[in-house]
Amino acid sequence: MGFIHRYMQGVRQALWLTKSSLIHGLPSHITSPAAVPENQLLNQDERVQNAIKHARFWDTTEPRPKKEKYSNTLLHNLLHLCATLQPTHPAIGRRILAENYSLAASWKRGDDLFQVRGQNGLLHCSMDPLPRVCGETEVLETSDQILESFYPVSPTIDLQQVNVYKEEINCSGFREGYPYPHAHTLYFLETPDSNSKLRPEQFRAKMIMFTFGNALARAHKLYGTQSVLEHPITVQAVGTNGRIFQFLVFQLNTTDLSEDDGIKNQVWLEEDVELYDFAKVRPLIKRKEVKHLEMF
């Protein structure tokens, strides 16, 4: 018998399931390069604004595009802008986008078996692994951190329980010899389906679980039964509803997840970053003529 993901309790539950500690904000080595002129696009602000306008106003025949459409369009527009930096950042050419790949990862917490599996959408795969965020000393210091308790409520109370016929399932979704074996960045879009729509906390928890799952599947592939990883595995994630963005970095330090003590994994999370305030078409009335004015 095993449990699969639903994350009704949000980030707190995801941290317990993955035996992880949370650091608010992103590592400085990720955020600081954005301020360097050499890492910016020519006319960057204007081009980003045009990417937003294209997603919200131009790429539709309807009066108002649906969130599913404009959020997907905007994400691809921004990824395209990033790709134009390849001449000055050759490492971009060593990555490829994979869509609708299937992930499966399993682990034990205490006596319970857990699995995360399914399709999360878009993944940037790379020929090269992301560098570790924290060094060996900082990783060892996580042993002193205490995981948050859910007592008297069980942290598995709202997880979906299923019959499992094969316990050790760890598959990244790609065949042996795939030239881009390393998960680099996962991209998540809010679903328009009201039956499966997640609250913001659940959405961020989903990001944690799938970045963890990708890292865990890779760790089992590279290191087998080794528990404390000599070379931790780092995976990034970006989530958006087409206006607000969530950014996450996960560093897998250990696959020994059964008990609460010992070395922990690490999560860096930047929540609710607004790309723009609003975007809508307002009528502009001039000399009895009605024109459409794009605003955001």
Steps between C-alpha positions, in 0.01 A plus 500: 500500500633848417408866483506732202503877494215740569668750739184636663711647781726689263868584536528383864385153399729488195799591719420215738448250219834589339686545833593855404574832666365824350700813427292802398632677191729379225877448530697816420699333224171459310355848556810721483598427135169651384629846594813464288458686165679223309224259606217723379332524163522803277184707567407239759206683663336574165543143378354354819205739474444387142512138616224581750293688240534213255375250758219716638378697196638390164506120505123450498186551295288525814417815697690357794740202473463223755758474779613159376588649163663828599705352785640234267570757227670736743721224640616399153553866403726554801690179435555616142643830628736308727611284207612811307782533755664184369775682300636645826392207721593180308374274780145579386572298187567193713137487616180382339133524588311175560121498520262253664768265630394253770674494836487231768686508831448305822637521854420408859426724798481287808301190409306672222580476131448812287501565129492810285414428140335647196555781252573853616531657155817669383856416601831654401746210472873562490818324400653633822376482859422817692769582758425443866375802692643418844840360581579197713515694829159659451352165403636337817345783705153398383528205741429746783177621343172358628217418261165657581261261672136454403413343838231398586404490130673245278693664210355231273137555600379639166728313261343265248563137596551248219613140452862479387624189321857618441657700782830613351380720217744775406485615139586843363290438188795481259679204346855393570746703294278808470750785433322741737469286814497774765181672610579872498176699543137385523219732391153486653180667380185530706233265370168650382309189612297600806495136618879486528583866563755546778519775756828699489645300791411172329641626170834577669489160671456334161810685379698367797382143449580483129842665532573255781371209290725592206802534729423172680459302176833638378672421830390137487627481144841648585568376852277199560462436874741775612302704755696820568597633158862599448379719215152638581251532217344840430178561306320831441132580441288790378124517545257760366136586443595740221559798728643382833810282513637252755873412496653197670836326533528150649827342611485126570764420760376163618279212394480370857148631564359243739576686825479869595854527633821531300579710195208682338431603145467872426239718330534866401167665419409844367123547511249715312724712276280725282620546144236772440205650687216431257424464130166579342345681209313818585282687250634841398219733388604782270265704282229239517742234391585207720854372479674231701785601724740240628600549861711313750 
